[in-house]
Every structure is written in C-alpha cells, then in structure tokens.
Amino acid sequence: MDGQIRHAIYEFEGFRLDTRRRSLMVVAEQRCVPLKPKEYDTLLFFIERPGELLGKDTLMRGIWSETVVEENNLNQYVTALRRLLGDTRGLHRFIMNVRGRGYQFVPHVSRLSETAADSRPGPIETRVAPKKIDAAAWQCFQQAIFLTGMQNPRQWSAGADLLIHAVRRAPDFASAWGLLAQLRIRLMTAGWPAGQLDFAERDAARALRLGPNLAFAQMAAGAVAAARGRWIEAEERYRAAATLESDWPIAGDAHSGHVLLSAGHTRRALAHTRASQARAHGMIGIVLIHGLTLLQANRDAEANEALQLIATMGGQMHRPHFADLAARVAQRRGRLDDAVRVVQAGLASPIRAAGGDEVAESTLAGVADGREGPAVDAIDRLRGRLRAEQLTEPVRHRILSWYAELSALDRAYEFANATLDHFARERRVGITWSYLWLREMGEFRRDRRFEAFAARLGLTEYWTRFGPPDAA
C-alpha cells in the first residue's frame, strides 16, 4: 500500500471497515470478521476504488508495492475475501471477475466520518442498528438485493418473497419496502399477475413515510409515478434521490431508464451515462441502461461496446431488453441474420409457438429490403393467435415497433392506442417508451397522430415543464 495512515470508516452491503482499527464488522450483528493483514490491504484497495475495473497488474502493484509477487497470490486473496464476505461460487455480489480484464468491487461504498458513522442516512439502510432491524430481516434484504441483479423474473419473484418476509419481521424497514415496490414493477413488465402496480404504490408510500430522506425510497416512488404516467412527479422524485446521494450514480441511471429515455430527453440521459459509466458497480442492468442510452443517441459503436461488456458480465441475450439492444445493434451494423437470431431467442415460448420466429424473420427482412406487405400480414396473424395475457409489455413494444418500421402507420397507431387502452384498465401507461425515440421510429413520430398519442402518454405536460424532446 502507499504507506500513509488513513483514518476513515467505509460501509458497503451491511459491512463496516474501520481503517483506524483495521477491522471489518457485520453491522447488523455487531460481529467482527477476522482479516489477515494482506486480506485487509486487498479489501481496502478495492473499497477505495468502487466500481472501477482494476487490471491484475494494477492490483498487484497497489497491494504489493515493494514486493514482486505472482498473479496466483492475488487470486488467493480475492478468493479468501469472497468467502469471508459471503460470496458463493459463480454468484459474486462483492468482487466480480471480468474475464481477461481484471476485477471490480461491485457494492456502493459510503465513506463516513467517525462521528457520523451511526447517524447519517444513506441510499439504502446500510447503517441499521441491530435493535431496529433484526438479523433475519436483514439477511432476507441482502439476499433480495442480490436477486434483484439477476436476469430471470423467477429470481425477482423469489426476491420479492424474501422482502415480504423481511417487512413482516421488521415493519419499519424502509429500504425493504422500497426495494419490494421496484421488484413488483419489474414483475409487472414481465407479465406477472395484474395488480402489482397497486401493491408497488402502497409499498413505495410506506417506504417514503418511514424514510423520506432515503434516496432508495424516493427512487421507489419515482418508479411508481413513471409507471402511472405521472412524469413530473417521477422527475422530481429522482431529482430528490440524486440530491440526497449525489455520489451514488444508480439513482441517476434509474432516472434515465424510467423517465428521460421515455420522454425523449436523450442528451440529459447521455450526460449521466458519461458521468456514471466508470461506476457501473458491476450491475448488468445499469450497463443495459447505458447501452440503450447510447443507442438512442446514435452512438452505435459505443452501444456495441456496452453490449459486449454485458456479455462479458454474463448477460443472457435472450432476455427481452437485452435482445432488443443486441438486435438493434446488429441491424445497424448490417448483420440481418444475427438480428433475426437474437430477436427469435428473445421471444417467449408462447409467442414462438404462435409463429413468432417466422414473423421476426419476415419483418426484419421486410424492413431491410422494403417488402412490407407480407410482413404486416404476418404480424396481423400473430396477433390473432395470441391471448391478451400473452401480450406482455415487451411483446407489445416489439409489435408496435415492427408496424412502424414497416411504414404500416395506420396499424401502428391502432395498436399503440389499443395498448394504452389495455394499460388504462390498470391505471398505468407502461414502464418504458424509450424505443419511440430511436431513429428507426422517425416516421412514426413525424405522423400527425403522434401529438395526440404523446398527450395520452402524459408527456405533453412534462415537456411544458422540463422542455421538449431532443428529437422533436
């Protein structure tokens, strides 16, 4: 290390590292975790550089500044730290290995003054006292945070179940209520049972009552407001979250994903992406938002780099939002076969059984060579074979974009308004409309009907308050 004595207290994911005492503690249990001297040095080096992708040479020079060691020494200490922090094989919540590039410390890290260690609120309640939140509730919450970073809706559902158990044991656990609200919204987009948004709104309100100064509670309320189409409220909630935790980029990334991209404020979203790319904290979902932002801003090469990073991090390209990004990048690079393959892989089994594979192939070919009529007819037939509950939000977005890119604007607007009618029955407008602002949707936006459609989405009032979309 650099030989200087640093007096600081760092907290992350329920752990507290005290540099004066060279100690690591599990906060909720007030239990010390024994660290060997070089384990401590390695952990501190990571903690002081959260979210940075650190090459192995950088790590070895920083930790063994006066000694020449082999790479195996570093690997051994990383393995030991993962075990001490509770990581399991293949599921690395704390120290992620980016194949061929190095290691990244994933959690958000807060630095506290020694006098404020037990008093300052944070984005998530990482400073809870044992008498406030019992250990079982805290453990459920930590496991749910991990599952939130996964890609399978079944894992999100398991995380929601854990959070329900946590708030039953600890009804005043504001961050658990906030995370539960956000997981319910995710499940709604994946086609889980209706009514999730009503529950999410209740949970977010509970989080706000308990922790109005928690960025995480403000984010939950912002996500609910965006889903309801209350865009001005959503903007204000996310701004409040960013003010509460100005050094925590995740609030800004969620702001981009839920509000800015849907409202066509691409430049603002891109500015945040530029500021937060180096601090993505190993979260695939955050890198996905960066990729979608870059795509919307027509930074195709950089969007492809984000896509490659997602793949390196273990992203599963058959998941709908990943498939959308990957297919669009492939289309823009002129790789039609790759685009078709990715879209087909991202279709749910019922859609494929109804002929979705053939529709995807004919639609993308029709977009590429101008053979629009047969593709439009194929989409019509596919819609006729699907039940309403099979038209999940990602499927609806895909069908609308297919019609629009095939210049079938009458069909596109009929389907777009039918989708809003469907959402209105649940008092929502959907979660994300970012794809409306892609360059491929230019003809749809230039149509005289777009103004009325945007008004139905509730965006007109937002633009009056915060400025028009960049692509207006």
N, C-alpha and C positions, 0 to 999 in steps of 0.2 A: 504494500500500500504506500501512500505518499508520505508517511511518517508524521503527519500532523495529527494532533489530538482534536477530534471533532466532538463537541457536546451537542447532541441532537437526539430527539425522540421521533421515530418513524412508526407509522401504523399502516397496516395493509391486511385486509381479509381477516380481521379478528386477532392479528398478531401485533405486538409492540416490540420494537427493537430500541434499546436504550444504549447509546454509544458510550455514555459515561461509565455504565456498569458492564458494558459488553455483554448484555443479556437479551434474550428473546423470551417473550412471555405470551401465553394464550390469554387474552384479556378476559374473556367471559369466565374462565376457570381460575384466573389468577395463578396459573401454573407456569413455571419456568421450563423452557425447552433447552436441554444441555447442548452446547455447541463447542466443538473443538476449535482452537484458535484459527486455523485456516478455514474452517467451515464458516466461522463468523466473518472473516475477511471476505470470503467469496460472496456471502449473502449481502454484506454491506455494499460491495461493489455493484451488485445487481440493483439493490434498493435505491442507490443514489442515481441510477440511470433507468428508471421505469419506462417500459415501452420501447426502449432503444434496442435495435438489433445489433448485438455485440458479437463481432467475429472472435474466433477462438484465440487468435494471436493477440487481439486487444485485451481479452480477459486474462490471458497468461502474463502479459506484460504488466497489467494493472495489479494483479494479485501477487505475482512473484517478481516484483520489480528488480530485485537484487539477486535472483537465482534463475538459472536455466533449468526448466522442467519439461517433461514430455506432456503431450496432449492427454495422455491417459490419466495424469494427476488431476487435471481439470474435470474430466469425465467422472472420476470417482467422487469428487466433492459435489458436483451437480447431482449425482445420483443420491448421495447421502442427504443433501438438503431437500430434495424432493421427498424422500422418505420421512424426514423429520417434519416437514410441513403438511404431510398427509396426501401428497400426490400418489396416484396409483399407476401401474404400468399402462401406458397408452393413453392415459387421461391426465394431461399435465395442466393443472389450473394455475400453477405458480411459475415454473420455468419451462418455457416452450423451446423445443429444438426446431429451428428452421433448416431443413435439410440442405447441407452444403454451404450454409451461410453463417451459422452461429446460434446463439441463444438469446432469448428475450424474456425479461421478467414481466409477467402478464398483469398482476393486480395494479389497481390505482393505489398510489402511495401518498400519504399525508405526512408532512413534517410539522411537528408541534413544538411549541416552547415548553419547557419543563413545567412552568406554572399553569399552562393551559391544557395540559395533557388530558385532564379529566373533565374539561368544561366545554371545549369548542365543538360546535355541531359540525357534521361532515356530510358529504353527499349520501352516504349510507351510514347507518348507525354502527360504525366500527369501534366506537368508544363506549359501548354499553357496559354498565356495571352488572355484576352477577345478580344482585338483588332486584334489578329491573327486568332483565331477560334471563330466564333460566337456561341452563346449558342445552337441554333437549331442543328447545325452540330455536336457539342459536345454531345448533348443528343442522336442523332442518333448513334454516335460512341459507346457510353456507352451501349445503348440497343443492338447494334450488338455484342459487346463483350459478353454480357450475352447469346445471342442466339448461339454464337459460342460454348458455353459449353453444349448446348443441344444435343440430340441424333438423332433427326429427320431431314433428309435432307430438309424437307419443312421449318423447322426453320432456317437452314443455308441459304436457299434461301431468306427468309424474312430478315435475317441479311445482305445479300448482297444488297438487295434493299435499306435498310437503309443506307448502306455505299455509295451507288451510289448517294443517296440524299445528304449525308454529303459532298462528294467531289465536288458536283455541287455547293454547298453553300460555300465551303472552298477548292478551288483547290490546296492550298499549304499544306493540311493536310496529312503529310507523313504517319502517322500511319494508317489513314483510308485507304489510297491506299494499304499499306502493308497487312492489315487485309483482304481487299477485294480480293487481289491476293490469299491468303491462302484459303479463303472460296470458291473461284472459283475452286481451285484444289480439295477440298473436294467434291464439287458438281459433278465434272467430274467423280470421282470414284464411285459416287452413280448413274451414268447413266444419269445425266442431259445432255442437248443438247451439241453436239460436238462443239469444238472451244473454250471451256472455258479456255484451257491452253494458247492459244494465247492471250486472254484478260488478263489472270493472269500474263503472262510475261510482257505485256505492263504496267500493274498496278505496278508490283514489280519494274520495271525500273523507273517508276515515283517516287515511294517511295524512292529509292536509290538516285535519283537526288536531292530530297528535303531534305532527312535526312540520308546522308551517315554514320553518327555516331549514328544512332538509331539501336539498336540491332534488333528491330522488322522489320526494312526494310531489314537488312541483312538476317534475317530468311526467309522473303518472297522470296528473290532472291534465297536462298538455296533450298527452296521447289520447285521452278520452275526448277532449274538446275537438281535436283534429278529426277523430272518427265521427263525431256528431256533425261536423261541418261548421263548428264554431271557431273559425280560423283565427279571428282576432284574439280570442281568449287563449287559444293554443300558442300563438306567438308570444303573448305576454307571459304565459306560464314558463315557456322555455327561456325567455329572456331572464325571468326571475331565477331560474335554476342556474343559468350561466353567471349571474351576478353573485349568487351565493357561493359558487365554486368556480372562480374564474380560471383556475389552473386545471380544471377537470374537463377534458375535451369531449367526453362521452355525451354530456348534456347538449353540446353544440351539434354533435353528429346526429343525435336523435331529433333535434330541431330541423336539421336539413332533411332527414328521411321522412319525417311526418308532416312538415309544413312547407319549407322553402322549395323543395323539388316539386311538390304538388301544385304550388302557387306560381310556378314558373320563375321564381327568383333565383335563377341559376348562378348569377355572379356572386351573390351572398353565400350560397352553398359552396361554391368553388373556393371562395376566400377561406371559409372554415376548413375545408378539406386541406388546403395548402398549409394551414396552421397546425393541423392535428395529425397529418399523415405519419409523422415520426413518432407519434404517441398513440398508435392504434391499440396498444395493450394486448396484442395477440388475439383480438376478438375478430372472428371471421365476419360477423355481422357488420362491424364498423368498417372493415375493408370493403365489404359489399356496398355500403352507402357511398364510400369514396369512389368506387368503380362506377356506380350509377350516376354520380355527380359528374365525373369526368366524361362519361358517355353523353350526358345531356349537354355538356359544354363543348361537345365535338372534339374532345382531346382523346382521339381514338387510340393512339399509341399508348398513352398513359392508362387508359381504361383497360387495355390489354395487359399492361404490367400489373394492375390491380388484380385482374383475373388470374394471372399466373401466380401471384402471391397467395390468393385464396386456394388455388390447387396445391401449392407447397404446404399450406397450413392444414391440408386435409379436407378442404371443402368438397362436398358431393355435388357435382354439377347437374345431377338430375333433380335437385330441389328447385321449385318453380322460380324463385327470384334469381338464383344462380344461373339457371338455364336461360332466363330472359337476357341476362347480361352476356353470357357466353354466346348465345345465338346471335345477338345483335352485333357483337364484335366480329364474329365470323362473317356475317352478312356484309358488313362494311369493308372487310378485308377481301371480299370476293370469293369466300370459301363456302359455296352454297351447300355442298354435301355435309360439311361439318355443322353448318347451321341447322340443317334438317335433322341430323342425328341428335344434336343437343336438344332441340325442341321436342322431338319424339321421346327422348329419355325423360324429359320433364313432365310429360303428360301422366296424369293419374290413370290407374288401371281401368276404371270405368270409361274414361274418355278414349283410351286406346281400343277398348273392346267395341266401342261405338264407331270405330273407323277413324279415330283421331290421327293415327300415323299417316294414312293416305291423305287426309285433309292437310296436315302440316306440309307434306311433300308437295302437293299440288299448289298450295297457297304460296309457299316461298318460291316455287318455280314460276308461278304466275306473276309475282312481284318482280322477279328478275327479268322475265322475257316479255311481259305485257300481255300474257294470255289470262285475262282477268275473269272472263265469263265462267268457264268450267270451275275455277277455284271458288268463286262466290256461290255457285250452286252446291258445291261440296260442303261449304260451311253451313249453308241452309239445311242440308240434310243432316249434318252432325247435330245441329241444334234441335232438330225434330226428334232425334233419338235419345236425347238426354232429359232426365228429370230435373226439376228446379233445384233440388238439393245437390245435384252433381255439378251445377254451375257455381263452383266456388269463386271467390273473388279473383284469384289468379287466372282462372279459366275465362271469366267474363272479360278481364282486361285483354287477354290474348285474342279472343274473338273480335272484340271491338277494334283492336289494332290491325287485325287481318283485313277486316272490311275496309278500314280507312286506307291502308296501304295498297289495296286493290282498286282504289278510287270508287268503291261502292258506297258513296256518301249517304245515300238515302237509307241503305241498310244500316250503315254505321250509326246514324243518328237515331234511327228507330230502336236499335239495340241499346245504345247509350242511355236513352231516356227510359227504356224498359228496365235497365239495370238500376237507375236511380229510383224508379217506382218500387222495385224489389227492396232496395235498401231502405226506402222511406217507411216501409212497414215495420222496420226495426229501429226507426228514428236515427238513421245514420246515413252517411254519404260514402262510406268505404274508408279504407286506410290510406292508400297512396294512389295518386293520379299522376305520378311523375312522368309516365310514358307519354302523356299528352303533349309534352314539350320536347320530345325528340324530333329531330329534323324529318324523320320519316312520316311524322304526323302533321306536317306543314299544311297539306291540302285540307285536312280535317279542320285545322284551326282557322284557315282563311275563309271557310264557308260562312255565309251569313248567319247560320244557325248556331255558331259557336258561342256568340254572346249570350244567347238565352240559356244554352247549356251551362256555361260558366256561372250564370246567375243562379241556376238550380243547385249547382255545387256549393254556392255560398261564397264564391271567390270575389265577386264584384265589390262587396263591402270591404274585404281585405285589401284589395288593390286601391280603393279610395283612401284607406288609412295608411298603407305602407308602400304605395307606389305600384305602377303597372308591371306586368310580367316582362322579362327581358325580351321575349320573343313576340311581343305584341305587334 
